[in-house]
Amino acid sequence: MLELRSLGLLSAVLLAGCNVGPNFEDPLTSVPMSFRFDANASSSSIADLPWWKVYHDPKLQSLINEALSNNHDLRIAITRVEQARQVALQTRSLGLPSVDYGGGISRGRNQAGGTGSFTGGRTADDATALLSVVWEVDLWGRIRRLSEADLARYLATDEARCGVIVSLIGDVAQTYFELLELDLEKEIAIRSRDSFQESFNLFDSRLQGGVASTIETSRAKAATAQAAATIPDIERLIAQKENQLSILTGRAPGPIHPRGKLDDNVVSRAVPAGLPSSMIRRRPDIRQSEQLLRAANAEVGAAIAEYYPKIGLTAFAGRISPDLSDLSDGVGNAWSVASSISGPIFNGGRLKAQEAQARAAFDEAKLRHEKTVLVALGEVSNALVSRQKFAAARADQEQAVHSLTDSVGVSTERYSAGRANYFEILDAQLELFPTELQLARIRLNEYLAVVGLYRALGGGCSSEAVSSSKQGL
């Protein structure tokens, strides 16, 4: 009884040990008060909104919801989170006692415990039944530091999963808008082809009346064929975008129907960026890099703990008998309580090199964290300036399309009245077609800038967004 009390007192003293190595401190990352090109900086941010309040198109909402349920990259990320969680649990178990059992029965001549041993030629039985306990006393915090590191890696993996969600929402939205823009390009190409066909019909009727030449009809026919030739290529791109969207949503390549139009109602009009300090707390890749920095810091402590002695406690209790019939007698009782200590004396500089390696890994993680923050600031700034400039370009391009459309109408009237030649009509039409296509692409880029801003700010992975997605909005 005295031995057990002494063991309990020793355990209490040893459990009061400390964690060697540096304790983690939140990285002090210098960030500006506002984003570059954010003219109206405020605390509110578009990234605080769930994705269905940013993207208003019902079909797009359905596709995003489907992708969050079925996308293979996201499902892979979820399995990685579970793997990291189980690794953290394994490491944590090192700080707990390990309890095992064992036993055996043997019978033979000149044997003991199932192995050859001279017994004077006697035939005898052997039986053992033991319960053993092994425990490394984490006096210096080596196991606690390892557990801290693996827990941080688990949390980093979960942040990576969140980053996959943010990227997935952005990829689905971007691909969908690109698909709508291709639909618009096809519509423009068909309208241009029909417009050139009308000009050809007009020129041909005048040719039949003897007031025009074949050069007019030939030019109009060539322009019609050129416009028509763009349609198959656009249809090819449409099919590829549909396939891309299908794969993102976790299904076999196929058509995406029905779908909306590329208009001003598909995305939120209010797109405040918020504050950089909020972006750092929200963006998954920054939170991930911070957890990896925490893990690297804990690894330094684990490396330092290797300099200190390891203290272990072992115990067993059970029965051992040289005769099976005596196994239940009190004389067969067996127990033992022991402690052990071991530590390094000379290892050729291995422990010192391990500590230096851990400190260098921490420095690398710190630099990666700082770089991640800078990249995030740059992505937000790029998205802000892109949206501003594309909005300005769109206004000018819309004016150009409006003017060229009027020009085509006026030229057609002048030609019918005999006051203009065919060059005037064809030149106006040939100029209108690419101008309309350019306007469609500018509109797309304006919406993609919103997609990029929402993604760069870390929008889409709030607990509200994830839980609501699982419930089907």
KARAPE-V227516 format. One record per residue. PHI is phi in whole degrees, -180 to 180 (999 if undefined). D_FIRST is the distance of its C-alpha to the first C-alpha in whole Angstrom. Layout:
PHI & D_FIRST
PHI & D_FIRST
This chain:
999 & 0
-63 & 4
-64 & 5
-66 & 5
-65 & 6
-64 & 9
-64 & 10
-63 & 11
-65 & 13
-62 & 14
-63 & 15
-63 & 17
-66 & 19
-68 & 20
-68 & 21
-82 & 23
-65 & 26
-117 & 29
-97 & 32
-77 & 34
94 & 38
-73 & 40
-79 & 40
-72 & 43
-123 & 46
-57 & 48
-64 & 51
-90 & 54
-96 & 57
-79 & 61
-129 & 63
-70 & 66
-73 & 67
-148 & 69
-80 & 70
-65 & 73
74 & 76
-96 & 74
-70 & 77
-121 & 75
-65 & 72
-149 & 69
-76 & 66
-77 & 67
-143 & 66
-62 & 68
-71 & 64
-76 & 63
-84 & 65
-66 & 63
-62 & 66
-74 & 68
-94 & 69
-98 & 70
-106 & 72
-93 & 74
-68 & 75
-59 & 74
-66 & 74
-64 & 72
-60 & 70
-64 & 69
-66 & 69
-64 & 66
-61 & 64
-66 & 65
-65 & 64
-65 & 61
-93 & 60
-121 & 61
-61 & 61
-72 & 60
-62 & 59
-68 & 57
-66 & 55
-65 & 54
-62 & 53
-66 & 51
-66 & 49
-68 & 48
-61 & 47
-65 & 44
-61 & 44
-64 & 43
-65 & 40
-69 & 39
-63 & 38
-63 & 37
-67 & 34
-62 & 34
-67 & 33
-62 & 31
-66 & 29
-64 & 28
-85 & 26
-109 & 23
-62 & 21
-104 & 22
-111 & 21
-132 & 23
-128 & 23
-168 & 25
-179 & 26
-173 & 29
-134 & 30
-144 & 33
-143 & 35
178 & 38
-103 & 39
50 & 38
-143 & 35
-148 & 31
65 & 30
87 & 33
-123 & 35
-64 & 37
-157 & 35
-68 & 37
-125 & 36
77 & 39
83 & 41
-78 & 38
-99 & 38
-142 & 34
-102 & 32
-135 & 29
-147 & 27
-137 & 24
-149 & 22
-130 & 20
-122 & 19
-118 & 18
-130 & 18
-128 & 20
-147 & 20
-90 & 23
-77 & 22
-83 & 25
-66 & 25
-101 & 29
87 & 30
-60 & 31
-68 & 30
-65 & 31
-68 & 34
-63 & 35
-65 & 34
-61 & 37
-65 & 39
-71 & 39
-64 & 39
-64 & 42
-67 & 44
-61 & 43
-66 & 45
-65 & 48
-66 & 48
-67 & 48
-67 & 51
-63 & 53
-60 & 53
-64 & 54
-64 & 57
-64 & 58
-63 & 59
-60 & 61
-66 & 63
-64 & 63
-60 & 65
-65 & 67
-65 & 68
-64 & 69
-63 & 71
-62 & 73
-64 & 74
-66 & 75
-66 & 77
-62 & 78
-66 & 79
-64 & 81
-67 & 83
-66 & 84
-59 & 85
-67 & 87
-61 & 89
-64 & 90
-62 & 92
-65 & 93
-63 & 94
-66 & 96
-65 & 98
-68 & 99
-59 & 100
-66 & 102
-67 & 104
-64 & 105
-65 & 106
-64 & 108
-65 & 110
-61 & 111
-61 & 112
-65 & 114
-66 & 115
-67 & 116
-66 & 118
-72 & 120
-65 & 121
-64 & 122
-86 & 124
81 & 126
-114 & 124
-143 & 121
-112 & 121
-68 & 118
-65 & 116
-67 & 115
-67 & 114
-67 & 112
-64 & 110
-66 & 109
-66 & 108
-65 & 106
-63 & 104
-63 & 103
-66 & 102
-64 & 100
-65 & 98
-66 & 98
-68 & 96
-76 & 93
-66 & 92
-59 & 91
-68 & 89
-64 & 87
-65 & 87
-63 & 85
-64 & 83
-62 & 82
-62 & 81
-67 & 78
-67 & 77
-62 & 77
-64 & 75
-63 & 73
-65 & 72
-61 & 71
-67 & 68
-60 & 67
-90 & 66
80 & 65
-127 & 68
-67 & 71
-54 & 74
-172 & 76
-70 & 78
-116 & 77
-138 & 79
-78 & 80
-144 & 79
-86 & 81
-118 & 83
-83 & 83
-128 & 83
-73 & 82
-95 & 80
-83 & 77
-132 & 75
-66 & 74
-82 & 77
-88 & 75
-130 & 73
-69 & 71
-86 & 69
85 & 67
-106 & 65
-57 & 63
-62 & 60
-71 & 60
-61 & 61
-64 & 58
-76 & 55
-97 & 57
-73 & 58
-62 & 55
-68 & 56
-72 & 55
-65 & 52
-64 & 51
-64 & 52
-68 & 50
-67 & 47
-66 & 47
-66 & 48
-63 & 44
-63 & 43
-64 & 44
-64 & 43
-66 & 39
-64 & 40
-63 & 41
-62 & 38
-64 & 36
-68 & 38
-67 & 37
-64 & 33
-66 & 34
-71 & 35
-93 & 31
-68 & 28
-99 & 26
-113 & 22
-126 & 21
-120 & 17
-132 & 17
-156 & 14
-146 & 15
-149 & 14
169 & 17
-134 & 19
-135 & 21
-144 & 24
-77 & 27
-137 & 29
-56 & 29
-70 & 29
-94 & 25
-63 & 24
-89 & 23
-77 & 21
-63 & 18
-65 & 19
-86 & 19
-62 & 16
-140 & 15
-156 & 13
-158 & 13
-128 & 12
-145 & 15
-129 & 17
-142 & 21
-141 & 23
-148 & 27
-159 & 30
-80 & 34
-117 & 36
-143 & 39
-139 & 41
67 & 44
85 & 44
-64 & 43
-65 & 40
-64 & 43
-68 & 46
-64 & 43
-65 & 43
-63 & 47
-63 & 47
-63 & 45
-68 & 47
-67 & 50
-65 & 49
-64 & 48
-60 & 52
-63 & 53
-62 & 51
-66 & 53
-65 & 56
-63 & 56
-63 & 55
-62 & 58
-65 & 60
-59 & 59
-65 & 60
-63 & 63
-61 & 64
-63 & 63
-61 & 66
-66 & 68
-65 & 68
-65 & 69
-62 & 71
-63 & 73
-67 & 73
-66 & 74
-69 & 77
-64 & 78
-63 & 78
-63 & 80
-73 & 83
-68 & 83
-64 & 84
-66 & 87
-65 & 88
-63 & 88
-60 & 90
-68 & 93
-68 & 92
-62 & 93
-66 & 96
-65 & 97
-63 & 97
-61 & 99
-67 & 102
-69 & 102
-63 & 102
-63 & 105
-64 & 106
-63 & 106
-63 & 108
-66 & 111
-64 & 111
-64 & 112
-65 & 114
-65 & 116
-66 & 116
-63 & 118
-87 & 120
80 & 121
-103 & 120
-147 & 118
-95 & 117
-66 & 114
-59 & 112
-64 & 112
-69 & 110
-64 & 108
-62 & 107
-66 & 105
-67 & 104
-64 & 102
-81 & 101
-69 & 99
-56 & 97
-67 & 95
-67 & 95
-66 & 93
-63 & 91
-65 & 90
-64 & 89
-61 & 87
-71 & 85
-66 & 85
-61 & 84
-60 & 81
-62 & 80
-65 & 80
-72 & 77
-66 & 75
-65 & 75
-67 & 73
-59 & 71
-65 & 70
-67 & 69
-62 & 67
-70 & 65
-64 & 65
-82 & 64
85 & 61
-77 & 62
110 & 61
-120 & 57
-71 & 56
-61 & 54
-65 & 57
-66 & 59
-67 & 57
-67 & 56
-69 & 59
-64 & 60
-65 & 58
-92 & 59
71 & 63
63 & 64
